[in-house]
């Protein structure tokens, strides 16, 4: 039985990656296209869907303002172009979404922000808070400071990482191609379009090619790497040609694209990831906390009786009951020293104890695998 592709209108949390070639042409920003995209974003928000935009285009915009030539730029010039272009890119999205009553936020990240556990958790908490407040985050790689050693290298991979970080169930890569083919359709007339990919196999991965656009850094190979990350994190991913006005509506209405099916639910995938970690310490909790955890609540400092081991913020810890039985593994929001100081106290006392405003939960339920 043939696999059924997901429906974009069914997305609960959608990440949309916008390529440079769609957003910027030889005349500068494609304002009409951007406004039409934001019309779609507003529609999806109106349906109750959280939307995150991962947008390229800052360097392409900045180089035109600065009068820099086409082709590859030296690192310092690329960073300068990004600094000039990023503010214009953020303003363009803000102005396009404001008439819909949608608030935007700019989020700039580097690879280190996902590789370092503490910074990853900070990024995740910020994204979750923005989405809970109804904001549409506009995410881009921080090209102003990023060097080759700390770059994602392309926004396809960044978009996949963001999708996993914020627990999205669907990721849409808007590009200058309408999906994955068995070969390059521009050079091979026998190439077949693949509408649904159920599993990432060596044969599928071998279909990756080189970038086809002078404005874009990512080719099919980077999109397949993004697909691997997304589907392993429980997020279905689609590659679609995005140059048409209102590209989200086009995909929802049946425009040709390629869907990569998720391997599991985003939350379940995250819980499995956490459960597989080796704890670096333990939090011994009282009976009240045990009952709260079993009801799906977060672990508050008031329910912690003993802190065992030496761990940092973001490290995995075992959560054990009074009998010594392990109840869960979770990612702590405090260091071992901080946890010892606030253990047994109410969350509203944290600031007085630590000297700064902390998070209410010691281990949030989203960061916990029972």
KOLGURO-470334 format. One record per residue: x, y, z of N, C-alpha, C in turn; residue in one letter. Coordinates in steps of 0.02 Angstrom, whole numbers, plus 50000, padded with zeros to 5 digits. Atoms other than C-alpha are relative to their C-alpha. Layout:
N
XYZXYZXYZA/...
This chain:
370
500424994050000500005000050000500445006250000X/499594994050007500725016949948499925004550061X/500014995549943501195028850088499635006449982X/500374993850010500105044250108500415005850026X/499614994249979500965061050115499615004150052X/500344995649951500585072950261499635005649965X/500384994350024499395087550239500265006250035X/499704994149970500175104650265499515003750046X/500504996549959498555111650336499904996650068X/500075003649937498635098450474500575001450048X/499424998749957500285105050543499795003750063X/500114996649936500245109950726500555005150013X/499434995549995501965117950723500414999249936X/499705000350066502705122050553500625004549996X/499404996150014504475127650511500065000649924X/499954998750071504665135650339500685003149986X/499354997350020506385138150262499935003649933X/500044995950060506515152050132500705000949972X/499354999450032507965151450010500135007049973X/499814993350025508925166949953499735001449931X/500214998950070508475164349770499265001649994X/500714998350000506625165749814499885007050025X/500124993749965506785181249921500345005949966X/499604994550029508085191349825500174998349927X/499785000950070508365193649638500475005749982X/499514994950021509465205149535499775007150015X/500264993449984508325219749579499935001250075X/500064999249928508375216749766499464995650029X/500525003949966507015210549884499384999349957X/500635001350036505505202349801499415001350046X/500504997849952504235212249900499324996749992X/500665003050011502655205349819499994992850022X/499975007049980503215187449845500024999450077X/499955000449927503665190750027499335001650033X/500654998449972501995198850063499514994349991X/500445005750012501085184049984500184994250047X/499805005249952502115171950090499735001650069X/500244998149934501645181750245499244999750004X/500725001350000499815181050194499864992750019X/500075007149983500005162150202500164998850073X/499815001049930500905162950369499445002250046X/500554997549959499495173350441499414995149999X/500555004950005498215160650376500144994050044X/499825005849959499145146250458499975001750074X/500054997949930499285156050620499275000350021X/500714999649985497415159150610499674993350012X/500265006849989497135140350605500264997050066X/499735002549938498065138650769500674996549993X/499355003050013499705132950692500565004850018X/499404996049987501345139450763500434999949938X/499584999650059502485145450623500675003150017X/499334997449994504365148050622500285000849929X/499704998950065505235155750471500764999950007X/499275000150003507055151350436500185002949933X/499934996350062507565164050308500725001649983X/499384997750029509105166250202499895007049972X/500094993750035509425182550111500385005950028X/499674994149971510415193850228500625002049961X/499394998350038512055192750132499825002449930X/500214998050067511175193849964499735007250000X/500264993249996510275209750021500565004950015X/499474995449979511785217450105500515001449946X/499494999050052512975214949959499755005049948X/500264995250048511805224949848500025007150028X/499974993449967511695239249973500725002750000X/499304998049996513595239449989500355000249932X/499714999950067513885237549802500564994849990X/499495005150006514905221649823499874995749938X/500095003950061515205210649669499684993250013X/500285006749994514365193949635500544994950013X/499525005349987515165177349675500194999650073X/499785001049930516045171549832500335006250027X/499714994249966516515185049957500504997750053X/499565001449942517985185150079499585000250063X/500395000749940517385180850254499805006750030X/500154993749967517505198450324499495004149959X/500504996550041516515205550176499324996750004X/500645003549991515195192050191499685001850066X/500274998149935515015196250375499745007150000X/500234993150005514875214750336499345000449961X/500635000150039513545211250204499434997250041X/500515002949956512595200450329499765005150050X/500184995049950512635214350458499535005449971X/500414994950033511905226850334499334997049977X/500605003050028510665214750256499524997450053X/500435003249951510015206650415499475004850028X/500484995249973509205222450482499455001549949X/500504998850052508335225250315499554994049992X/500405006150005507765207150308499494999650056X/500455000249942507025207850483499445005249992X/500504994750008506155224350444499484998149947X/500465002050054505415217250283499484995150025X/500485004849972504625202550376499535003550049X/500414996449951504015213950515499455003949965X/500484995950036503175225650391499484995949963X/500465004250038502395211350292499504996450046X/500445003649954501645202850446499605004650046X/500354995449956501135218250545499275001349981X/500704998850017499535221450444499544994350021X/500395005749977498955204150500499974999750076X/499995000149927499245208550682500474994950028X/499535005149979500675196150692500665003350021X/499374997449974502195200350799500574995449979X/499425003850021503905194950737500585000950049X/499404999549959505555191550825500594997649958X/499405002150036507315190050757500414995450045X/499595004949963508325174750812500604998249956X/499385001450037510135173150754500394994750038X/499685005749968511045156750788500634998049963X/499435003350031512685147950755499994992650019X/499975007149985513125129550758500144998750074X/499845000849930513835131650933499375000250044X/500604999449960512095136150995499614993450005X/500325006549996511505118450958500484994750027X/499515004949977513135109350998500105000550075X/499924999049928513285116851173499324999050034X/500645001849971511935109351284499665005950035X/500294994449964511695124851390499705005049951X/500254995250049511515136351240499424997049961X/500565003350034510395123551155499365000850041X/500594999449957509215123751304499765007250004X/500204993050001509235142751308499625001649936X/500334998850064508795143251123499314996849999X/500635003650000507425130351147499485003650044X/500464996649955506665139551295499765006649969X/500194993750032506685156051199499494998849945X/500465001550054505845148251047499324997950026X/500645002349972504525139651152499615005950028X/500344994349971504135155851243499725004649946X/500244995850055504015165951083499374997149968X/500575003350032502825153251006499395000050046X/500564999949952501765152451164499675006850003X/500264993250000501555171351150499715002049932X/500294998650065500965170050970500465003649951X/499514996650043502565177150894500244995449945X/499695003750055503275171650726500755001550001X/499284998850001505165169750748500274999849929X/499654999950063506235174450598500724997950016X/499375002949980507785163550613500495000249941X/499485000350051509415165050518500664998250034X/499345001249973511195159350541500325006850013X/499704993649982512185173050627500645001049959X/499444999350047513285176550476500475005750020X/499584994349981513935192550556500614997750040X/499455002449958515015182550679500214992949984X/499855007050013514985164750612500614999349955X/499445001850042516585157550543499904992949974X/500105006750029516825141450445499954994750054X/499995005249948517135131950607499344999550038X/500615000049960515465136850686499385001149957X/500574998950044514325137750535499604993649990X/500405005550024512855126750493500184998849927X/499795000750070513415130250314499445001149951X/500574998750043511675131750243499385000050045X/500604999449959509945135850306499544994049996X/500385006249999509235118850257500134996250065X/499825003549938510185110750399499795003950061X/500224995949944509825125350514499254999250011X/500725000749994507965123750477499814993350031X/500145006649971507995105150518500165000050074X/499814999749930508905108550681499495004050040X/500514995949968507645122150725499354996050008X/500615004049997506205110350685500024995050057X/499935004849946506875097350804500025003650068X/499934996249938507325110350936499325002350027X/500644997449976505565117650944499444995049996X/500515005250001504645101150921499485000749944X/500474999350057503885104950750499814993249973X/500205006350031502885091350666500085000149925X/499884999650072503175097950489500515005549985X/499494995350025504615106650399499915000549925X/500074998850072504415114450227500605003949975X/499444996550032505955118850124499775002949934X/500194996750062505465131649994500635001549961X/499384999650038506755131149856499855001449927X/500104999150072507015132449669499914993349964X/500165006650027506645113849644499364997550031X/500655002349974504985104749665500044993250033X/499955006249964505665089849757500604995849979X/499455004650013506815074849745499864995849938X/500055004250060507125065849581500524994450004X/499525005650001508005049449547500665002049969X/499404997350030509265059549447499875007349985X/500104992950015509535077549393499545000649939X/500474999750057507995081249284500235004649945X/499764995450051508945094949192500494996649952X/499515003550043510205082549122499794992949983X/500215006950011509305065849130499244999749987X/500715000050017507635064449037499624994150032X/500345005749969507265047849126499905001050075X/500064998749928507325055849300499275000050021X/500695000349973505765052149403499955004050065X/500144996349938505015063349536499744995250053X/500215004349944504795055149706499555004050047X/500454996049958503235061849794500034998450074X/499975002049929503445051949956500614995650011X/499425004149981505025045150036499874997450070X/500185002949936504615033150177500614999150045X/499405001449961506405029250232500615002949965X/499364997750028508115036950209500454993949990X/499585005650017509155023950120500635002549965X/499414997950038510895024350041499845002049928X/500204998450068510035024649872499705007149996X/500304993349998509025040149920500555005250011X/499474995249985510555048849992500465001149940X/499574999450059511515045449831499705004649947X/500334995750050510255056149736500155007450010X/499824993049987510955072349812500465002649946X/499584996950051511755084449691500295006550024X/499704993649984512585101449686499495005649995X/500454994350006511755118549706499905002049927X/500144997950069510905124849549499935007549994X/500104992850001510735143049598500625003750022X/499434996049980512065156349608499905003650065X/500144996649937511195164249758499954995250058X/500125005049948510955148049854500624995950014X/499435004249981512275138449952499804992750005X/500225006949989511225122849979499774996749936X/500265003950055510925109349850499584994350027X/500415005649978509945093149857500354996050055X/499635003749949511325085249961499865002850070X/500134997049935511045097750102499284998950021X/500715001349984509165095150091499904992950025X/500055006849976509395076550113500304999250070X/499734999949932510505079650264499495003050049X/500524996949958509125090850332499444995050012X/500535005049992507845077150300500194994750051X/499785005049952508875064650398499915002650072X/500074997049933508925076450549499275000750019X/500704998649984507085081150538499604993750015X/500435005949991506305063950518500224996050061X/499775003549940507405056550655499735003450063X/500294996349944506705070250769499255000150000X/500725000450001504915065850726499655005349959X/500294994750040504635079650599499994998049926X/500055001250072503985076450423500285006049962X/499704994550037504875086750290499804999849927X/500164999650071504385092750117500485004849965X/499624995650044505425100249976499525002349945X/500474997450050504395111649863500295006049964X/499814994250039504665124449726499605005950027X/500354994849963504255140849810499925006749965X/500004993550033504325154649678499305002749988X/500694997650012502425155449657499775004250059X/500294996249946501425167849758499614995350046X/500335004149948500735160349920500214992649994X/499755006850010501835144749913499734994950049X/500295004849952501105136950071499324997649975X/500655001850027499375137349995500084995449940X/499885004250059500075129949835500144992850020X/499845006849977500815114949927499384996850031X/500605002849968499225112750029499484998049948X/500495001450053498215112749867500254995049949X/499785005550043499255098949787500575001449954X/499424998750042500745107349706500524994550009X/499505005349997502135094949666500535001450052X/499474999549950503345091949808500204992950020X/499795006549974504265077849896499955000150076X/500075000649928503785072550072500444994450027X/499625005049962504965063450190499624998750064X/500445001649945503955054250320500394999550066X/499695000149934504355056350505500034992950027X/499935006649971504975041250600499584999050063X/500435000549940503925045350754499735007050015X/500254993649977503025059450845500585004150028X/499444995949975504165074350888500134999250074X/499915000649928503855073051074500264993150019X/499775006849986504085054151074500744999349981X/499305000350021505725055950978500455003450050X/499604996449951506355068751103500054996050065X/499995003949938505855057851251500474994149994X/499555005750010506785043051177500735002350002X/499324997350000508325053951151500235001350072X/499834998649931508295059551332500084993550040X/499985006349963507955042051398500644996149987X/499395003650018509505035551308500635003150030X/499424996649971510655047851398500224996850066X/499735002449936511785042651541499985005650051X/500054994749950511345052651698500675001850031X/499394997649968512725063251773499905001550074X/500164998849930511865064651941499294997750012X/500675002149983510215061852029499655005150043X/500434995949958508785071452108499524995350037X/500445004249960507905062252250499405004350021X/500604995949989506115068352265499544996750052X/500475002549950504715066552393499384997049966X/500595003550027503055057352373499555004949961X/500424995150036502135073352322500265001249930X/499714998950066503345075952179499904993849956X/500125006250038503175057652127499305000149970X/500694999850024501295059752114499925005349944X/500054994750050501505076052016500314997949934X/499675002350061502725068251893499564995049963X/500435005150032501535053851861499385003149968X/500564996350032500185066751818500255004349943X/499734996250056501345074251687500235006950017X/499784993449980501925089251788500775000549998X/499284998849996503665097051791500234998950072X/499715000849933504845094451936500205006850027X/499854993649969504865109752049500504998950057X/499505000749947506245113152176499704997750067X/500315001749936505015111152320499964992550012X/500085007249992504865092552286500664996250005X/499345003349999506745088952288500274999850072X/499735000949933507495081852448500764999550001X/499285000950002509265077152397500265000749929X/499684999350065510435081652255500664996050002X/499435004550001511735068552208500435001449939X/499554999350056513285071052100500185007149984X/499774993550023514075085452008499825000749926X/500234999350069513205091151849499905007349983X/500114993250023512985106651745499305001049974X/500664998650027511465115251677499934996849931X/500115003450063510725105151534500224992850000X/499785006949997511515088851591499424995350018X/500525004949981510455072951607500094997850072X/499995002449931510005067851784499454994950010X/500525004749982509045053251857499565003250053X/500484997749950507485057451956499744993850037X/500175005949961507205044852096499535001650056X/500484999249946505835042452224500314998550068X/499755001349932506005040352413500274993050009X/499775007049993506245021552392500654998649962X/499405000950040507715024052273499864997849929X/500185002150068506765018452117500045005949952X/499944994650050507155028551961499335001049965X/500644998350029505615037451897500075002849929X/499924996650064506325047251750500725002249991X/499384996550016507815054751663499815006749971X/500184993350024507785073351633500605004449991X/499474995150010508835088151578499895005650051X/500084995149946509115099451728500105007149975X/499934992950017508915118251715500465003750048X/499544997049952510125121251857500614995650009X/499415003949983511875115851906499874996350065X/500075003849938512115103652050500025004750061X/499954995349944512645117852166499365004150007X/500614996149998511135128452119499414995750024X/500545004549980509975113452138500004998650075X/499955001249927510625110052314499755006150039X/500194993949964510325128052364499245001349998X/500724998550006508525128952300499564994050017X/500395006149985507995110952343499575001150062X/500474999449945506465110652455499675006750006X/500284993349997506025128752420499505001249943X/500494998250051504595136552323500345003649942X/499704996950059504925142852149500045007650007X/499974992849993504525160752201500555002350049X/499454998349955505985159852324500694999549964X/499375001250035507305155752191500415006349994X/499624993950010507785173752156500355002350065X/499704997949937508075177552340500594995550020X/499485004849981509145161852361500615000649954X/499455000050048510195162852201500245007049982X/499804993250017510215181652178499815002049930X/500234998350067509435181152005499364996049985X/500635003350019507785176151924500154993649962X/499895006450033507835157751879499364997449969X/500605003250028506625145951795499624996550055X/500425002749947505165139551897500124992650011X/499915007249995505475121151859500744998350002X/499325002549999507075112051903500114995549939X/500015003950062506675099451765499315000849969X/500654999150033505305104151642499754993549971X/500305006250024504105090651587500194998449927X/499805001250069504605093151404500714997349995X/499315002349999506405088951453500074993750043X/500005005849954505945073051547499704993949965X/500255006450026505715054851496499864995450058X/500195004449945504745044351622500164992849984X/
